Amino acid sequence: MPYCPGCGVEVESVVRSCPLCDQEIPIIEGINDGKGRADETFPAPANIYGKKLRRLKNQIFFSVTLVVACALFTLGFLHSFLHMQSMSIQYGVVGVVSAWFYALLILGYVPGINHTIMGFGIVSALLVTGIDAMDSQITWARGIGVPLIVLATAMALAVIRIYRRFRHKNQYVVIPIYLCTCVSIFCPAIELIIDLHLTGAVALSWSVIVFIPLMTLACLLLGLYLKLPERLRSKIKKKLHI
């Protein structure tokens, strides 16, 4: 696809004038003359480091797996042969296994950012649940930890979806508005979960201090953008290519 010689924005091959700066788009043979395709003139570049990166990633994951196996063997030896019944051994097993799954996710063996985020949420929830099941004195894990993990996972998925949807359309205005809104909702939800678990009653305090300025900022950004004169908004769009 051709680019505008005036502002540099990418335009469709059938466009003859830039929609942002009205600059005339010159006709280039084989690109936007209707007789050829851009991929015939400019082939897609090949990633020459793909095999090296995959090999390095596999080596790192193999090393992590070896360390995890050695740690599990050591913990099993302490438990079986030395008859150590310490709670720290159980914590160690759960922590080491969770670390292996985290490494699996960080190194990108799970395809897709959404699946990776959900994987982090599932592993974290299982880790917290395992700690709660091992120690009866811990009461916060399932009552506070799991709800917060589910909430954080949902918010992360929402942020990724918002970014993908608006990264090429008014991203400098819409994305900050949605981020402020998400954070302002996330903070009261955190305090609500903690209050209900500890006291059984709702007494919001610090989250309100966070909620009010962030929502005010989001409303101001949205209001200023919508109420700006069309001529000024057009200039902003041309400058920021939105």
GIPE-V379365 format. One record per pair of residues at least 24 apart in sequence whose ideal C-beta (glycine too) atoms are under 7 Angstrom apart, sorted by the first residue. I is the first residue (numbers start at 1). J is the second residue. D is the distance in whole Angstrom. If there is no record, write none. Layout:
i={I/I}
j={J/J}
d={D/D}
This chain:
i={1/2/2/2/7/9/13/20/20/20/21/57/60/61/61/64/64/65/68/68/68/71/72/87/87/90/94/94/94/98/98/113/114/114/117/117/117/117/118/121/121/121/124/125/140/143/144/144/144/147/148/148/151/151/155/155/158/169/170/171/172/172/173/173/176/177/177/177/180/180/180/181/183/184/184/184/184/187}
j={38/28/31/32/238/241/38/237/238/241/238/107/107/103/107/100/103/100/96/99/100/96/96/134/135/134/127/130/131/123/127/160/157/160/153/156/157/160/153/149/150/153/149/149/197/197/193/194/197/193/190/193/186/189/182/186/182/242/242/242/240/242/221/225/221/218/221/222/214/217/218/218/214/210/211/214/215/211}
d={6/6/6/5/7/5/7/7/5/7/6/5/6/6/5/7/5/7/5/7/5/5/6/7/7/5/6/5/7/6/5/6/6/7/6/5/6/7/6/6/7/3/5/5/7/4/6/6/5/5/6/6/7/6/6/5/6/7/5/6/6/6/6/5/6/5/5/5/5/5/4/5/6/7/5/4/5/6}
